[in-house]
């Protein structure tokens, strides 16, 4: 029985590996439909943004501005380029392939922004002034692919469960911090950053499968 069950288990493994990718795409498509059709979730977005603008904290605002500024596109690309030079010097070519997910994610997000053309939140006292479109969040995509890529590199080179667990927790914490900063500052709606994270994670999963070949 065990031998006859082996092919079924092997054939089911690729299907299970596709579940996270399918879930990310489902979240992205659902939120995109809400934005295009002005669904009820867009009204929830507005309420959350208005509530946050009325409950800003003097000590928290500078922190969120710093976090948001530190994760601008140019800075994350520069950090990725620096890491790429280190990996190239060490001739870690397979690891180097994975770094391509960062610029790829940013380029894809620019295309999606122009496809959906969602305006940014409008506040009476905005903390940031941005003229580009809002959906999906570029900061969310960039932080997801950047920290996800770093986490994947830790998994490749560290066998310790402690280090792997720490890498996962750190990556999740940083993405949550960056995305929270964008909603707090009024630069994005909540659905923007959730969609951006889903987009980034889906792209990261695709690149991980490609890099392993």
Order of alpha helices (4+ residues) and beta strands (2+ residues): alpha-alpha-alpha-alpha-alpha-alpha-alpha-alpha-alpha
